Amino acid sequence: MTIQILRLVCCLSALFGVLPASEAQKVTVQYNKQTSFAQYKTYSWLPHDAASYPTLALDIIGAVDHQLQDKGLQKVDKGGDLLVNGYGSLTDSMNVSYDVDIYAAPGLDSPITWAAGTPRPGNSTGVFVEKGTLVIDLADRRAKQLEWRGIAKAKLDPDQAEKAFEIVEKAVVKMFKEYPQK
């Protein structure tokens, strides 16, 4: 299973979590305010493996696709201007490693410093993800830099799947309300 798929699966699992589905999700978004998002015309997803909750994974991917396409971006199989990565944890906190040859992923606990800079090759890199967290990263493929990040935290009841899907979809919509307009 690739790391990206594992991340998305774990994230989806985290969102199916512990408390009633009626609990609201907390959404935060950070992006590089110096970047002109009008330059981005296409996007592609980083590869994902099989998910523990495949229906939820597909729901998240579909919700993100819908939001990006509403913003005028076109999905391509490979080589998009933006790379989309979704990861998180449903049932347990976890560390997620990333490949600096794709993009550098700063931690989730503090504001992102948008200064140019790339971790040195060979460094051990990772992000700690608390259970119940979904992260959507948009990285510039050519610059290999994170440009936009949405984070949703929610606790969902796995016995109320339909309600959980609704909460996840609302979280994704809420995230992308803060995607910079062209």
N, C-alpha and C positions, 0 to 999 in steps of 0.2 A: 504494500500500500504506500503510495507516495505521501510525503509529508503534508502536501497541500490538501489532499483528500482526507487524510487523517485529521488535519486541523478542522476542516469543514464538518466532518462527521462528529468529532468531539464537540465542536461548537453547537451543532444542532442538538446533540445529546444534552448539552448543558442547558439549552433553552427549554428542554422538555422537563426540566428539573424537579423542584421540590414543593413549591407553594402553589396555591390556587392560580389558575390562569387569569383570574380577574385582576391580579396585581399588575400595575402599570410598569412599563419598561422605562429605563433611564437611557437616554441617547445623548451622546456627545460627538461632536464633529470637529476635526481640526484639518486645516489645509494651508498650503503655502500661498499666502496672499500676494506674493510677488510673481506667481505663475499666471500666465494668461491661459485659462482653460479653453479659450476659443481655438487654440492650436490643435486640440485633440478632436479628431474626427472618428476614430475607430477604437475599439477595445477588444481584448481577448482575455479569456480566463486562464490562469495558470492551471496546469493539469491537476485533476483530482482523482483519487482512487475511490473504491467502493466506500459507501458511508454506512454507519451503524443505523442511521435513520434516513434511508434513501428518499423517502417521500418528503421529509422536512428539508433535506439538502436540495432537492429539486425545487421545492417551494421558495427557498431562499435565492437560489440561482435565478429562478424565474422572476422574482420580485426585483432583484438587482438589475437583471436584463431590462425589465420594463422601465425602471427608473432611468437607466442610462440612455435607452432609446428615446424616452420622452425628452431627454436633454439634448437630443439630436445626434447621439453617437451611434455608429453602426457596429454591430458585432461581427468579428471575423474569427476564423478558427485559430489563426496564428498571426503573430506580428502586428498586433494592434498598437496604436499609439500609446494607449494605457493598458497596463496589465492589471487584472482584477484578481485579488486573492481574498478568499473568505476562510476564516478559521475561528476556533473557539472551543469551549468546553461545556458540555451539558451536565455531566455528573461529577466530575472531579476537576480540581485546578490542575494546570499542566504547564510545562515549558514547551514553547514552540521554537524550533530553530529555523533559520532562514538562510538562503544562499545569497551572499553579497554579490555574486555575479548576475543576479536578477535584480535585487534592490535591497537596500538596508532598511530593516524594520526596527525603529526605536521602541522602547518599552511603552506600556499602556498607562503607567501610573502618574506620569508628569507631562506637562506640555511639551510638544515637539519643538525642537530648535530647528528652524528651517534654513540654517546656514548650509552652504554647499560643503560637502565633505563626504568621504566614503571610508568606511572601516578598512583597515589594512587587510589584504588577503591573508587567509590562514587564521584569523582571529576566530575564537569561539563566539558565536552570536546567538542570541535567543531572546524570546519575549515570554514573560510569565502571564498566563491567562487564567483568571479566576473562573470557577464554575459559574455557569449561567451567563456567559459573555459571548457575544457574537462580534467579530471584528471584520470589517470590509476595508481592505486597502486598495488604493488606486495608485499605481506607480508608473512613472514615465519610463517606457521601455528603453529609449535611447540613452537617457541620462542615468538610468538605473537608480532612480531616487523616488522615494515615497512623496506623493504630492497631495493626497487626500486620504483621510482615515475617518471612518464612522465606527463608533462602538455602541453597542446596545447591551444593557444588562437587564435580565428578567428572570423570574423564577416561574416555571410553568408546571402545570399538573399533567403528567403523561396520560392520565385517564381522561383528559379533556383535550384530545388531539385537535379537534376542529377549532376550539377556542385558542389553542396554542399557535396554530397556523395563522390565525387572525392577528394575534399579538405580534408575531414575528413579521408579518407583512406590514403592519402599521409601523413597527420599528424601522424597517428598511425605508418606507416612505418618509418617515420623520428624518432619517439620516440624510436622504437626498434632497430634502428641502433646502439644505445648506450647501448643495453643490453650486459652485460659482456659475452664474449665468454668463452667457457669451456677450 
